Amino acid sequence: MSHRYSIRVPVEAQKQKWVSLLPILEELLPVRFNFSEDLTPETAGEILTGSAVAAEVGIGGSISSFAVPHEEIALGEEGLIEITVQFSDDSDVPFPFRGRTLRAKASKPSTLSLSVNERPLATCEQGPVWACSERGGVKHFRSAFALPDVHTDTGFQDVLGSHRFLEMLPFVCWLQARRPSASSDAPSLRACFIFDDPNLHWPHYGFVDYRKL
């Protein structure tokens, strides 16, 4: 991918194990993560690390930021709990989840204490777990979920699978929204068709012609 957008990562974050996620994401998205103390004109967003309880704004304030807790979580099933998450009917929530409730496994989140200008994007039994604020026309996001610690032999399906996607969903959505052409180079989701358990001994399944597919 020749045209990559730049995301600033604080230098001190290099000591945290979740940064091993970043090379995986660079393989899947046209993004480049830069460990730096400064912003450049090409910077499309910055990651903040620290307490998930307090609302923060990055060093620039003029670019979008995403804040995650310091805690690190392993990819195993140990320590996971089942939580019910209610997603807000908000344009910053991805369409498939907007206004919906789901129950899934995740590491125990540190619930967020919202500031006056923040709105919750997702809430669990303990409180808000994903929030957004807008200051001067710039959106800043926070997640109560720590990012997972991955290993060199880990694939993206391990960190965004059915049992772990809640921890990654806010982060990946924020990264995708930072793409300069995110609103123009991809069509909106129209429909999804699932053909469940067809009889493969036949060339057709109702009006579906396997040969044409």
C-alpha positions in Angstrom: 0.0 0.0 0.0 1.8 3.1 -1.2 -0.6 5.8 0.2 -0.6 5.3 4.0 -2.1 7.6 6.5 0.0 8.3 9.6 -1.0 7.6 13.2 1.1 9.0 16.1 1.9 6.6 19.0 3.6 8.1 22.1 7.2 6.9 22.4 6.6 5.5 25.9 3.9 3.1 24.5 6.7 1.0 22.9 7.2 -0.6 26.4 3.6 -1.9 26.3 2.9 -5.4 24.8 -0.2 -4.4 22.8 2.0 -2.5 20.3 2.6 -5.9 18.7 -0.9 -5.4 17.3 0.3 -2.5 15.1 2.3 -4.4 12.5 -0.8 -6.7 12.0 -3.0 -3.7 11.4 -0.4 -2.2 9.0 -0.8 -5.3 6.9 -4.6 -4.9 6.7 -5.1 -1.1 6.6 -3.3 1.6 4.7 -1.9 2.9 7.9 1.6 3.7 9.3 2.1 4.0 13.1 4.8 6.4 14.1 6.4 6.5 17.6 7.0 10.1 18.1 6.6 13.0 20.6 5.6 15.4 17.8 2.9 15.7 15.2 3.6 16.1 11.5 1.4 17.6 8.8 0.7 14.1 7.6 -0.6 12.9 11.0 -4.2 11.8 10.8 -4.7 10.8 14.4 -3.0 10.0 17.6 -3.2 7.2 20.2 -3.3 8.2 23.9 -2.5 5.8 26.7 -3.4 6.3 30.3 -6.3 6.2 32.7 -9.6 5.3 31.0 -11.4 7.2 33.8 -10.3 10.7 32.8 -11.1 12.4 29.5 -7.9 13.5 27.7 -7.0 15.4 24.6 -3.8 14.8 22.7 -0.8 17.0 22.3 -2.2 18.6 19.2 -5.9 18.9 20.1 -6.5 19.7 16.4 -6.5 16.0 15.3 -8.6 13.1 16.3 -7.4 10.9 19.2 -8.1 7.5 20.6 -7.4 6.8 24.3 -6.9 3.3 25.7 -6.1 2.2 29.3 -2.5 1.2 30.3 -3.6 -2.3 31.2 -2.6 -5.2 28.9 -4.6 -8.4 28.3 -3.6 -11.8 27.0 -5.4 -13.5 24.2 -6.4 -16.6 26.1 -9.8 -17.3 27.5 -8.6 -16.8 31.1 -10.0 -13.7 32.7 -12.8 -13.2 30.2 -16.3 -12.4 31.4 -19.6 -12.2 29.6 -21.0 -8.7 29.3 -24.1 -7.2 27.7 -23.3 -4.1 25.6 -25.9 -1.6 24.5 -24.7 0.4 21.5 -26.0 3.9 21.1 -28.1 5.0 18.1 -25.3 7.3 17.0 -23.6 8.0 13.7 -20.2 7.2 15.2 -21.3 3.7 16.0 -20.9 1.3 13.0 -24.1 0.6 11.2 -24.4 -3.1 12.0 -24.2 -2.4 15.8 -26.0 1.0 15.9 -28.9 0.9 18.5 -28.4 -2.8 19.2 -27.7 -4.9 22.2 -25.4 -7.9 22.2 -23.8 -10.3 24.7 -20.2 -11.3 24.2 -17.0 -12.3 26.0 -14.4 -9.7 26.8 -11.8 -8.7 29.4 -13.3 -6.8 32.3 -13.5 -3.2 31.2 -12.7 -0.1 33.3 -15.9 1.9 33.0 -15.6 5.5 31.8 -16.5 8.6 33.8 -17.9 10.9 31.1 -17.1 14.6 30.9 -19.8 17.1 30.2 -19.2 17.2 26.4 -18.8 13.4 26.1 -21.5 11.0 24.8 -21.5 7.3 25.3 -21.3 5.1 22.2 -21.5 1.8 24.1 -22.6 0.9 27.7 -22.4 -2.3 29.7 -23.9 -3.2 33.1 -21.1 -1.4 34.9 -21.3 1.8 32.8 -20.0 3.4 29.6 -17.2 1.5 27.8 -16.9 3.6 24.6 -17.3 7.4 24.4 -16.8 10.3 22.0 -16.4 14.0 22.4 -16.1 16.8 19.9 -14.0 19.9 20.5 -13.5 22.5 17.8 -14.9 20.2 15.2 -12.4 17.4 16.1 -13.6 14.1 17.5 -11.9 12.4 20.4 -12.7 8.8 21.4 -12.0 6.7 24.5 -12.4 3.0 25.1 -12.6 1.2 28.5 -11.2 -2.0 26.9 -7.5 -2.5 27.1 -5.9 -3.7 23.8 -4.7 -7.4 23.7 -1.2 -8.5 23.9 -0.5 -10.6 20.8 2.4 -12.9 19.8 4.4 -13.1 16.6 2.4 -16.1 15.4 -1.0 -14.4 16.0 -3.3 -13.6 13.1 -5.9 -10.9 12.9 -8.6 -13.5 13.3 -7.3 -14.1 16.8 -7.8 -10.5 17.9 -11.0 -9.8 16.0 -12.7 -13.2 16.4 -16.2 -13.9 17.8 -14.9 -14.1 21.4 -12.6 -11.0 21.4 -13.9 -8.5 19.0 -15.4 -6.1 21.6 -11.9 -5.0 22.8 -10.8 -4.2 19.2 -14.0 -2.8 17.7 -13.7 0.8 18.9 -10.0 0.9 17.9 -10.5 -0.5 14.4 -13.5 1.7 13.8 -11.5 4.8 14.7 -8.6 3.7 12.5 -10.9 3.2 9.5 -12.5 6.6 10.0 -9.1 8.3 9.8 -8.5 7.2 6.2 -8.5 10.4 4.1 -10.8 8.7 1.5 -12.8 6.6 3.9 -16.1 8.3 2.9 -15.5 8.1 -0.9 -13.6 5.0 -1.8 -15.8 2.3 -0.4 -19.5 1.6 -1.0 -21.9 1.4 1.9 -23.0 -2.0 3.1 -26.1 -3.0 1.0 -27.0 -6.6 2.0 -25.6 -9.9 3.2 -26.9 -13.2 1.9 -26.3 -16.5 3.7 -27.1 -19.8 2.2 -27.2 -22.2 5.1 -26.4 -25.9 4.6 -27.2 -26.4 0.9 -27.1 -29.8 -0.7 -23.9 -29.8 -2.7 -24.9 -32.9 -4.6 -27.0 -30.6 -6.8 -25.9 -27.7 -9.0 -28.7 -25.4 -7.8 -30.1 -24.3 -4.4 -33.5 -22.9 -5.2 -32.8 -20.1 -7.6 -29.1 -20.0 -6.8 -26.9 -21.5 -9.5 -23.5 -22.6 -8.1 -21.9 -22.5 -11.5 -22.8 -18.8 -12.0 -21.6 -18.0 -8.5 
